[in-house]
Amino acid sequence: MATDELMARALAAIGDDGTVSVEAIHRLADLADVPESMTIAEVSEYLDISPHTLRYYERAGLVDVPRDGTGYRVYDASAIRRLVFITRMRLSGMAMRDLQHYVELADAGESTVPERLDMLLEHRDTLRRRIRELTLSLVATEFKIATYGGETGPDVTGKDRR
């Protein structure tokens, strides 16, 4: 499943008011259609990231991927779930060192939930600030397009912004 398809699923889950329900997030995270195990090529295609990036995440300690009898990586559902999370956090701008720390905490168990929650709350606040900044930049760009006689196009949710 390529990034565009993942994005389309995510945007479809967003309500008309722009909010995402917990149920929608669970549906997005559902990996029921993912095979029990996948090769590096299959995971690369599924997540739309290169095998090189997958190997880098493994070397960085973000995901543990067992090998089969011939030495090939075998990604199970747990590794794929973690990689989905990792790719979303990287796309959102989370620094590798923060992601490594988060994964270390997650691997350490339930006692680290408060610290993980704090990290995610801080990241969410950063994302909200960036979204506001990007929204302002988008408005300025659309103003300039209109100034030149152009029309503003639909936004990412498909709603017409003319």
N, CA, C and O atoms as a DFTB+ gen file, in Angstrom:
648 C
 N C O
     1  1       0.858      -1.167       0.000
     2  2       0.000       0.000       0.000
     3  2       0.901       1.226       0.000
     4  3       1.651       1.434       0.954
     5  1       0.847       2.014      -1.014
     6  2       1.714       3.171      -1.142
     7  2       1.260       4.289      -0.206
     8  3       0.137       4.276       0.299
     9  1       2.151       5.257       0.016
    10  2       1.859       6.387       0.876
    11  2       0.590       7.104       0.441
    12  3      -0.206       7.512       1.287
    13  1       0.385       7.266      -0.869
    14  2      -0.820       7.945      -1.354
    15  2      -2.080       7.213      -0.912
    16  3      -3.071       7.843      -0.545
    17  1      -2.041       5.893      -0.946
    18  2      -3.201       5.111      -0.520
    19  2      -3.410       5.235       0.983
    20  3      -4.546       5.353       1.442
    21  1      -2.322       5.209       1.754
    22  2      -2.436       5.409       3.198
    23  2      -3.008       6.786       3.496
    24  3      -3.859       6.929       4.374
    25  1      -2.545       7.803       2.772
    26  2      -3.038       9.163       2.975
    27  2      -4.515       9.251       2.609
    28  3      -5.284       9.900       3.317
    29  1      -4.920       8.615       1.527
    30  2      -6.327       8.627       1.128
    31  2      -7.193       7.986       2.202
    32  3      -8.271       8.492       2.514
    33  1      -6.726       6.866       2.776
    34  2      -7.481       6.219       3.862
    35  2      -7.580       7.143       5.066
    36  3      -8.635       7.243       5.694
    37  1      -6.489       7.815       5.385
    38  2      -6.490       8.718       6.540
    39  2      -7.434       9.887       6.318
    40  3      -8.205      10.244       7.208
    41  1      -7.377      10.481       5.139
    42  2      -8.246      11.625       4.859
    43  2      -9.714      11.223       4.820
    44  3     -10.580      11.997       5.227
    45  1      -9.996      10.031       4.337
    46  2     -11.379       9.547       4.316
    47  2     -11.910       9.341       5.730
    48  3     -13.116       9.426       5.959
    49  1     -11.022       9.073       6.670
    50  2     -11.434       8.851       8.053
    51  2     -11.721      10.147       8.802
    52  3     -12.343      10.136       9.864
    53  1     -11.267      11.250       8.246
    54  2     -11.476      12.535       8.896
    55  2     -12.905      12.974       8.645
    56  3     -13.393      12.946       7.515
    57  1     -13.560      13.377       9.707
    58  2     -14.931      13.850       9.589
    59  2     -14.985      15.208       8.914
    60  3     -13.955      15.845       8.694
    61  1     -16.195      15.648       8.587
    62  2     -16.369      16.946       7.937
    63  2     -15.864      18.103       8.793
    64  3     -15.508      19.160       8.273
    65  1     -15.837      17.897      10.110
    66  2     -15.342      18.948      10.990
    67  2     -13.828      18.900      11.187
    68  3     -13.270      19.687      11.952
    69  1     -13.160      17.959      10.482
    70  2     -11.708      17.879      10.538
    71  2     -11.163      17.062      11.696
    72  3      -9.951      17.018      11.910
    73  1     -12.055      16.409      12.451
    74  2     -11.589      15.606      13.575
    75  2     -11.540      14.132      13.188
    76  3     -12.268      13.678      12.305
    77  1     -10.682      13.413      13.857
    78  2     -10.544      11.981      13.616
    79  2     -10.934      11.263      14.905
    80  3     -10.423      11.573      15.981
    81  1     -11.828      10.318      14.783
    82  2     -12.265       9.584      15.967
    83  2     -11.261       8.486      16.307
    84  3     -10.456       8.075      15.472
    85  1     -11.329       8.029      17.540
    86  2     -10.476       6.922      17.968
    87  2     -10.780       5.687      17.128
    88  3      -9.869       4.941      16.767
    89  1     -12.053       5.470      16.816
    90  2     -12.435       4.324      15.995
    91  2     -11.789       4.407      14.611
    92  3     -11.335       3.397      14.073
    93  1     -11.750       5.600      14.044
    94  2     -11.127       5.778      12.726
    95  2      -9.637       5.464      12.786
    96  3      -9.092       4.850      11.870
    97  1      -8.986       5.880      13.854
    98  2      -7.559       5.593      14.011
    99  2      -7.336       4.090      14.111
   100  3      -6.392       3.563      13.523
   101  1      -8.200       3.394      14.853
   102  2      -8.067       1.932      14.963
   103  2      -8.245       1.275      13.594
   104  3      -7.539       0.323      13.263
   105  1      -9.196       1.786      12.796
   106  2      -9.386       1.222      11.453
   107  2      -8.159       1.466      10.592
   108  3      -7.755       0.588       9.830
   109  1      -7.559       2.646      10.701
   110  2      -6.361       2.952       9.922
   111  2      -5.190       2.066      10.327
   112  3      -4.366       1.692       9.492
   113  1      -5.122       1.736      11.610
   114  2      -4.015       0.924      12.115
   115  2      -4.267      -0.567      11.923
   116  3      -3.390      -1.385      12.201
   117  1      -5.457      -0.923      11.452
   118  2      -5.786      -2.339      11.271
   119  2      -4.932      -2.930      10.157
   120  3      -4.954      -2.468       9.016
   121  1      -4.185      -3.955      10.516
   122  2      -3.316      -4.612       9.547
   123  2      -3.828      -6.014       9.240
   124  3      -3.053      -6.922       8.940
   125  1      -5.148      -6.173       9.319
   126  2      -5.736      -7.500       9.097
   127  2      -5.435      -8.020       7.700
   128  3      -5.340      -9.231       7.498
   129  1      -5.284      -7.127       6.743
   130  2      -5.031      -7.560       5.365
   131  2      -3.548      -7.809       5.081
   132  3      -3.178      -8.150       3.958
   133  1      -2.704      -7.640       6.096
   134  2      -1.263      -7.837       5.926
   135  2      -0.934      -9.311       6.188
   136  3      -1.408      -9.884       7.169
   137  1      -0.136      -9.920       5.328
   138  2       0.255     -11.322       5.546
   139  2       0.994     -11.501       6.870
   140  3       1.509     -10.540       7.442
   141  1       1.037     -12.740       7.344
   142  2       1.735     -13.061       8.602
   143  2       3.193     -12.644       8.557
   144  3       3.750     -12.214       9.567
   145  1       3.814     -12.768       7.391
   146  2       5.199     -12.338       7.253
   147  2       5.393     -11.751       5.859
   148  3       4.713     -12.115       4.900
   149  1       6.345     -10.832       5.787
   150  2       6.633     -10.160       4.519
   151  2       8.143     -10.044       4.345
   152  3       8.894      -9.992       5.319
   153  1       8.567     -10.006       3.098
   154  2       9.972      -9.780       2.783
   155  2      10.260      -8.287       2.815
   156  3       9.339      -7.473       2.887
   157  1      11.518      -7.934       2.763
   158  2      11.893      -6.526       2.751
   159  2      11.323      -5.825       1.512
   160  3      10.918      -4.666       1.592
   161  1      11.288      -6.510       0.382
   162  2      10.732      -5.914      -0.838
   163  2       9.235      -5.659      -0.681
   164  3       8.729      -4.624      -1.115
   165  1       8.533      -6.599      -0.064
   166  2       7.091      -6.435       0.134
   167  2       6.787      -5.301       1.112
   168  3       5.863      -4.519       0.887
   169  1       7.554      -5.210       2.189
   170  2       7.354      -4.132       3.164
   171  2       7.703      -2.793       2.532
   172  3       7.019      -1.795       2.759
   173  1       8.761      -2.776       1.744
   174  2       9.166      -1.561       1.048
   175  2       8.033      -1.048       0.163
   176  3       7.730       0.146       0.159
   177  1       7.419      -1.948      -0.575
   178  2       6.305      -1.558      -1.449
   179  2       5.079      -1.163      -0.617
   180  3       4.415      -0.174      -0.926
   181  1       4.783      -1.925       0.426
   182  2       3.616      -1.673       1.270
   183  2       3.676      -0.292       1.908
   184  3       2.672       0.419       1.948
   185  1       4.860       0.094       2.412
   186  2       5.014       1.369       3.107
   187  2       5.534       2.491       2.210
   188  3       5.620       3.644       2.633
   189  1       5.876       2.147       0.979
   190  2       6.408       3.117       0.027
   191  2       7.673       3.789       0.553
   192  3       7.842       5.004       0.451
   193  1       8.558       2.966       1.119
   194  2       9.879       3.435       1.528
   195  2      10.900       2.442       0.999
   196  3      10.573       1.286       0.731
   197  1      12.113       2.888       0.854
   198  2      13.123       2.046       0.228
   199  2      13.614       0.951       1.181
   200  3      13.554       1.103       2.401
   201  1      14.096      -0.146       0.610
   202  2      14.726      -1.171       1.446
   203  2      15.906      -0.597       2.250
   204  3      16.156      -1.008       3.383
   205  1      16.616       0.351       1.648
   206  2      17.720       1.001       2.346
   207  2      17.221       1.657       3.632
   208  3      17.854       1.529       4.680
   209  1      16.088       2.359       3.557
   210  2      15.511       3.009       4.740
   211  2      15.098       1.975       5.785
   212  3      15.306       2.178       6.981
   213  1      14.514       0.871       5.333
   214  2      14.132      -0.190       6.262
   215  2      15.354      -0.743       6.994
   216  3      15.315      -0.960       8.205
   217  1      16.434      -0.968       6.253
   218  2      17.656      -1.470       6.880
   219  2      18.237      -0.427       7.846
   220  3      18.754      -0.778       8.907
   221  1      18.149       0.848       7.472
   222  2      18.622       1.934       8.343
   223  2      17.836       1.946       9.652
   224  3      18.428       2.058      10.725
   225  1      16.513       1.833       9.574
   226  2      15.698       1.806      10.791
   227  2      16.082       0.626      11.679
   228  3      16.074       0.737      12.905
   229  1      16.416      -0.495      11.062
   230  2      16.837      -1.669      11.828
   231  2      18.182      -1.398      12.504
   232  3      18.349      -1.673      13.692
   233  1      19.136      -0.861      11.748
   234  2      20.459      -0.546      12.318
   235  2      20.356       0.487      13.444
   236  3      21.118       0.440      14.410
   237  1      19.411       1.417      13.312
   238  2      19.231       2.473      14.309
   239  2      18.520       1.959      15.559
   240  3      18.350       2.703      16.526
   241  1      18.108       0.706      15.545
   242  2      17.469       0.121      16.716
   243  2      15.984       0.414      16.840
   244  3      15.398       0.223      17.906
   245  1      15.372       0.876      15.759
   246  2      13.954       1.223      15.818
   247  2      13.036       0.018      15.643
   248  3      11.893       0.028      16.099
   249  1      13.539      -1.011      14.983
   250  2      12.721      -2.204      14.747
   251  2      13.640      -3.420      14.740
   252  3      14.754      -3.385      14.219
   253  1      13.138      -4.482      15.329
   254  2      13.887      -5.736      15.353
   255  2      13.252      -6.663      14.325
   256  3      12.061      -6.963      14.399
   257  1      14.052      -7.109      13.375
   258  2      13.531      -7.957      12.303
   259  2      14.298      -9.279      12.313
   260  3      15.498      -9.320      12.044
   261  1      13.576     -10.359      12.630
   262  2      14.256     -11.666      12.612
   263  2      14.604     -12.093      11.191
   264  3      14.094     -11.539      10.217
   265  1      15.470     -13.074      11.092
   266  2      15.904     -13.624       9.802
   267  2      15.408     -15.058       9.680
   268  3      15.233     -15.763      10.674
   269  1      15.188     -15.469       8.443
   270  2      14.818     -16.871       8.210
   271  2      16.088     -17.720       8.156
   272  3      17.187     -17.205       8.362
   273  1      15.943     -18.993       7.884
   274  2      17.068     -19.917       7.856
   275  2      18.135     -19.570       6.842
   276  3      19.291     -19.967       6.986
   277  1      17.747     -18.822       5.808
   278  2      18.723     -18.448       4.777
   279  2      19.283     -17.048       4.992
   280  3      20.077     -16.566       4.185
   281  1      18.867     -16.383       6.097
   282  2      19.407     -15.065       6.414
   283  2      18.585     -13.888       5.915
   284  3      18.970     -12.737       6.123
   285  1      17.471     -14.151       5.265
   286  2      16.621     -13.066       4.770
   287  2      15.743     -12.519       5.889
   288  3      15.288     -13.263       6.758
   289  1      15.511     -11.209       5.855
   290  2      14.644     -10.579       6.845
   291  2      13.201     -11.071       6.658
   292  3      12.720     -11.251       5.539
   293  1      12.534     -11.281       7.799
   294  2      11.129     -11.689       7.794
   295  2      10.386     -10.710       8.701
   296  3      10.539     -10.743       9.922
   297  1       9.587      -9.848       8.100
   298  2       8.834      -8.846       8.847
   299  2       7.490      -9.433       9.265
   300  3       6.695      -9.850       8.422
   301  1       7.243      -9.462      10.586
   302  2       5.946      -9.942      11.068
   303  2       5.030      -8.735      11.294
   304  3       5.440      -7.590      11.106
   305  1       3.794      -9.005      11.699
   306  2       2.808      -7.931      11.870
   307  2       3.272      -6.907      12.900
   308  3       3.025      -5.712      12.741
   309  1       3.939      -7.366      13.949
   310  2       4.430      -6.450      14.981
   311  2       5.460      -5.478      14.408
   312  3       5.407      -4.281      14.691
   313  1       6.386      -5.982      13.612
   314  2       7.400      -5.118      12.995
   315  2       6.747      -4.141      12.022
   316  3       7.146      -2.979      11.945
   317  1       5.759      -4.603      11.291
   318  2       5.092      -3.729      10.326
   319  2       4.313      -2.628      11.043
   320  3       4.335      -1.472      10.622
   321  1       3.619      -2.991      12.137
   322  2       2.910      -1.969      12.924
   323  2       3.890      -0.912      13.424
   324  3       3.611       0.285      13.361
   325  1       5.030      -1.361      13.916
   326  2       6.020      -0.410      14.407
   327  2       6.533       0.459      13.261
   328  3       6.709       1.666      13.430
   329  1       6.771      -0.136      12.114
   330  2       7.258       0.639      10.966
   331  2       6.223       1.647      10.484
   332  3       6.589       2.742      10.055
   333  1       4.955       1.306      10.543
   334  2       3.906       2.278      10.187
   335  2       4.017       3.475      11.124
   336  3       3.998       4.621      10.673
   337  1       4.132       3.217      12.421
   338  2       4.272       4.303      13.392
   339  2       5.538       5.114      13.123
   340  3       5.494       6.344      13.100
   341  1       6.652       4.436      12.922
   342  2       7.928       5.118      12.685
   343  2       7.847       6.015      11.454
   344  3       8.286       7.164      11.489
   345  1       7.286       5.490      10.369
   346  2       7.216       6.293       9.145
   347  2       6.308       7.498       9.324
   348  3       6.582       8.564       8.772
   349  1       5.225       7.346      10.093
   350  2       4.334       8.498      10.351
   351  2       5.065       9.541      11.190
   352  3       4.961      10.738      10.926
   353  1       5.795       9.094      12.188
   354  2       6.506      10.045      13.046
   355  2       7.625      10.745      12.283
   356  3       7.835      11.946      12.459
   357  1       8.343      10.013      11.442
   358  2       9.402      10.641      10.639
   359  2       8.790      11.652       9.664
   360  3       9.315      12.751       9.490
   361  1       7.674      11.270       9.030
   362  2       7.009      12.188       8.106
   363  2       6.550      13.453       8.824
   364  3       6.537      14.538       8.243
   365  1       6.179      13.304      10.080
   366  2       5.709      14.458      10.848
   367  2       6.856      15.293      11.404
   368  3       6.629      16.324      12.038
   369  1       8.085      14.849      11.167
   370  2       9.234      15.646      11.574
   371  2       9.882      15.248      12.879
   372  3      10.769      15.953      13.361
   373  1       9.463      14.133      13.470
   374  2      10.107      13.706      14.719
   375  2      11.565      13.349      14.427
   376  3      11.866      12.616      13.485
   377  1      12.445      13.875      15.243
   378  2      13.878      13.627      15.083
   379  2      14.198      12.166      15.378
   380  3      13.539      11.531      16.201
   381  1      15.214      11.640      14.700
   382  2      15.619      10.252      14.903
   383  2      15.973       9.986      16.363
   384  3      15.588       8.951      16.907
   385  1      16.691      10.889      17.001
   386  2      17.077      10.647      18.395
   387  2      15.841      10.562      19.292
   388  3      15.815       9.768      20.232
   389  1      14.812      11.378      19.010
   390  2      13.575      11.312      19.792
   391  2      12.842      10.009      19.525
   392  3      12.303       9.386      20.440
   393  1      12.828       9.609      18.269
   394  2      12.164       8.356      17.907
   395  2      12.898       7.168      18.534
   396  3      12.263       6.228      19.013
   397  1      14.217       7.208      18.531
   398  2      14.991       6.138      19.168
   399  2      14.693       6.078      20.670
   400  3      14.547       4.996      21.238
   401  1      14.606       7.241      21.298
   402  2      14.298       7.275      22.722
   403  2      12.890       6.728      22.978
   404  3      12.677       5.964      23.920
   405  1      11.943       7.119      22.142
   406  2      10.570       6.636      22.282
   407  2      10.534       5.100      22.169
   408  3       9.894       4.431      22.980
   409  1      11.214       4.558      21.175
   410  2      11.233       3.109      20.967
   411  2      11.899       2.398      22.150
   412  3      11.437       1.341      22.579
   413  1      12.981       2.978      22.675
   414  2      13.619       2.405      23.869
   415  2      12.628       2.354      25.024
   416  3      12.550       1.361      25.747
   417  1      11.871       3.439      25.190
   418  2      10.871       3.477      26.257
   419  2       9.784       2.431      26.019
   420  3       9.389       1.719      26.942
   421  1       9.309       2.343      24.790
   422  2       8.265       1.363      24.470
   423  2       8.751      -0.049      24.742
   424  3       8.010      -0.874      25.275
   425  1       9.982      -0.324      24.382
   426  2      10.552      -1.651      24.608
   427  2      10.756      -1.935      26.097
   428  3      10.798      -3.096      26.506
   429  1      10.884      -0.881      26.908
   430  2      11.107      -1.046      28.344
   431  2       9.825      -1.427      29.086
   432  3       9.888      -1.892      30.225
   433  1       8.665      -1.236      28.455
   434  2       7.433      -1.703      29.079
   435  2       6.497      -0.623      29.584
   436  3       6.695       0.572      29.365
   437  1       5.474      -1.095      30.266
   438  2       4.368      -0.248      30.721
   439  2       4.782       0.883      31.664
   440  3       4.127       1.924      31.704
   441  1       5.840       0.689      32.405
   442  2       6.244       1.720      33.366
   443  2       6.662       3.022      32.677
   444  3       6.749       4.063      33.328
   445  1       6.917       2.973      31.378
   446  2       7.365       4.168      30.653
   447  2       6.223       4.894      29.949
   448  3       6.461       5.876      29.247
   449  1       5.003       4.434      30.123
   450  2       3.861       5.062      29.451
   451  2       3.773       6.560      29.744
   452  3       3.569       7.333      28.808
   453  1       3.917       7.015      31.003
   454  2       3.829       8.466      31.247
   455  2       4.867       9.274      30.449
   456  3       4.550      10.345      29.930
   457  1       6.083       8.772      30.354
   458  2       7.113       9.498      29.607
   459  2       6.813       9.482      28.108
   460  3       7.017      10.484      27.423
   461  1       6.332       8.352      27.603
   462  2       5.955       8.279      26.190
   463  2       4.810       9.234      25.895
   464  3       4.801       9.914      24.868
   465  1       3.842       9.277      26.808
   466  2       2.711      10.199      26.642
   467  2       3.206      11.636      26.586
   468  3       2.778      12.406      25.726
   469  1       4.108      12.007      27.497
   470  2       4.664      13.364      27.484
   471  2       5.353      13.672      26.157
   472  3       5.193      14.762      25.607
   473  1       6.114      12.714      25.649
   474  2       6.797      12.921      24.365
   475  2       5.785      13.166      23.250
   476  3       5.952      14.075      22.436
   477  1       4.740      12.352      23.223
   478  2       3.747      12.486      22.159
   479  2       2.928      13.763      22.297
   480  3       2.560      14.366      21.288
   481  1       2.636      14.186      23.517
   482  2       1.928      15.451      23.720
   483  2       2.769      16.625      23.217
   484  3       2.257      17.539      22.570
   485  1       4.053      16.585      23.522
   486  2       4.950      17.644      23.047
   487  2       5.034      17.637      21.521
   488  3       5.014      18.692      20.886
   489  1       5.127      16.443      20.941
   490  2       5.190      16.341      19.479
   491  2       3.895      16.838      18.857
   492  3       3.918      17.534      17.841
   493  1       2.762      16.484      19.464
   494  2       1.474      16.963      18.960
   495  2       1.416      18.488      18.971
   496  3       0.941      19.097      18.012
   497  1       1.896      19.110      20.051
   498  2       1.891      20.576      20.122
   499  2       2.764      21.183      19.030
   500  3       2.408      22.199      18.431
   501  1       3.902      20.557      18.777
   502  2       4.788      21.018      17.700
   503  2       4.085      20.895      16.349
   504  3       4.151      21.806      15.523
   505  1       3.417      19.770      16.132
   506  2       2.690      19.569      14.870
   507  2       1.582      20.592      14.695
   508  3       1.410      21.140      13.606
   509  1       0.833      20.855      15.752
   510  2      -0.247      21.846      15.664
   511  2       0.298      23.224      15.313
   512  3      -0.298      23.953      14.520
   513  1       1.438      23.578      15.910
   514  2       2.058      24.866      15.596
   515  2       2.487      24.898      14.126
   516  3       2.267      25.891      13.434
   517  1       3.096      23.813      13.656
   518  2       3.528      23.743      12.251
   519  2       2.337      23.810      11.308
   520  3       2.411      24.455      10.262
   521  1       1.245      23.153      11.665
   522  2       0.035      23.196      10.826
   523  2      -0.484      24.625      10.736
   524  3      -0.865      25.077       9.657
   525  1      -0.502      25.340      11.858
   526  2      -0.950      26.746      11.819
   527  2      -0.027      27.573      10.924
   528  3      -0.493      28.400      10.140
   529  1       1.285      27.346      11.044
   530  2       2.236      28.084      10.217
   531  2       2.049      27.746       8.741
   532  3       2.079      28.637       7.891
   533  1       1.856      26.471       8.432
   534  2       1.645      26.064       7.047
   535  2       0.320      26.585       6.506
   536  3       0.223      26.943       5.332
   537  1      -0.698      26.630       7.356
   538  2      -1.989      27.180       6.934
   539  2      -1.835      28.647       6.565
   540  3      -2.382      29.096       5.558
   541  1      -1.104      29.386       7.362
   542  2      -0.850      30.796       7.049
   543  2      -0.085      30.918       5.733
   544  3      -0.390      31.793       4.922
   545  1       0.887      30.066       5.514
   546  2       1.638      30.088       4.254
   547  2       0.749      29.736       3.070
   548  3       0.881      30.324       1.997
   549  1      -0.154      28.784       3.258
   550  2      -1.086      28.413       2.201
   551  2      -2.013      29.579       1.857
   552  3      -2.256      29.859       0.683
   553  1      -2.517      30.242       2.863
   554  2      -3.404      31.390       2.631
   555  2      -2.652      32.478       1.869
   556  3      -3.195      33.071       0.937
   557  1      -1.416      32.741       2.256
   558  2      -0.616      33.760       1.561
   559  2      -0.381      33.360       0.107
   560  3      -0.441      34.202      -0.788
   561  1      -0.115      32.081      -0.127
   562  2       0.104      31.597      -1.490
   563  2      -1.177      31.720      -2.316
   564  3      -1.145      32.177      -3.459
   565  1      -2.302      31.311      -1.732
   566  2      -3.579      31.412      -2.457
   567  2      -3.944      32.867      -2.732
   568  3      -4.514      33.174      -3.779
   569  1      -3.623      33.764      -1.804
   570  2      -3.868      35.188      -2.032
   571  2      -3.078      35.669      -3.243
   572  3      -3.596      36.400      -4.087
   573  1      -1.818      35.250      -3.315
   574  2      -0.972      35.674      -4.423
   575  2      -1.463      35.075      -5.733
   576  3      -1.438      35.749      -6.763
   577  1      -1.912      33.817      -5.714
   578  2      -2.474      33.190      -6.914
   579  2      -3.683      33.973      -7.389
   580  3      -3.822      34.253      -8.579
   581  1      -4.565      34.330      -6.448
   582  2      -5.760      35.111      -6.805
   583  2      -5.365      36.490      -7.327
   584  3      -6.008      37.015      -8.236
   585  1      -4.312      37.081      -6.759
   586  2      -3.825      38.385      -7.209
   587  2      -3.414      38.335      -8.678
   588  3      -3.607      39.301      -9.416
   589  1      -2.847      37.203      -9.097
   590  2      -2.411      37.035     -10.474
   591  2      -3.526      36.535     -11.380
   592  3      -3.284      36.222     -12.545
   593  1      -4.741      36.456     -10.855
   594  2      -5.875      36.049     -11.670
   595  2      -6.147      34.562     -11.691
   596  3      -7.040      34.104     -12.404
   597  1      -5.393      33.805     -10.920
   598  2      -5.607      32.358     -10.862
   599  2      -6.708      32.002      -9.879
   600  3      -7.180      32.841      -9.112
   601  1      -7.101      30.746      -9.922
   602  2      -8.108      30.261      -8.986
   603  2      -7.449      29.315      -8.007
   604  3      -6.546      28.557      -8.362
   605  1      -7.912      29.370      -6.775
   606  2      -7.388      28.428      -5.796
   607  2      -8.073      27.098      -6.029
   608  3      -9.254      27.042      -6.373
   609  1      -7.321      26.032      -5.837
   610  2      -7.847      24.697      -6.096
   611  2      -8.453      24.082      -4.856
   612  3      -8.527      24.710      -3.801
   613  1      -8.886      22.838      -5.003
   614  2      -9.442      22.154      -3.837
   615  2      -8.355      21.882      -2.812
   616  3      -7.186      21.704      -3.157
   617  1      -8.756      21.853      -1.545
   618  2      -7.772      21.548      -0.520
   619  2      -7.553      20.040      -0.465
   620  3      -8.151      19.297      -1.242
   621  1      -6.703      19.587       0.445
   622  2      -6.338      18.181       0.488
   623  2      -7.495      17.263       0.838
   624  3      -7.419      16.061       0.584
   625  1      -8.565      17.796       1.414
   626  2      -9.707      16.953       1.727
   627  2     -10.665      16.872       0.556
   628  3     -11.691      16.198       0.644
   629  1     -10.345      17.554      -0.550
   630  2     -11.178      17.482      -1.742
   631  2     -12.274      18.535      -1.784
   632  3     -13.042      18.592      -2.745
   633  1     -12.357      19.369      -0.753
   634  2     -13.374      20.427      -0.730
   635  2     -12.887      21.585      -1.588
   636  3     -11.718      21.964      -1.516
   637  1     -13.757      22.136      -2.380
   638  2     -13.406      23.241      -3.271
   639  2     -13.148      24.483      -2.445
   640  3     -13.943      24.820      -1.568
   641  1     -12.055      25.166      -2.711
   642  2     -11.687      26.356      -1.941
   643  2     -11.854      27.641      -2.757
   644  3     -11.271      28.668      -2.409
   645  1     -12.630      27.599      -3.823
   646  2     -12.788      28.800      -4.656
   647  2     -13.646      29.842      -4.004
   648  3     -13.871      30.906      -4.581
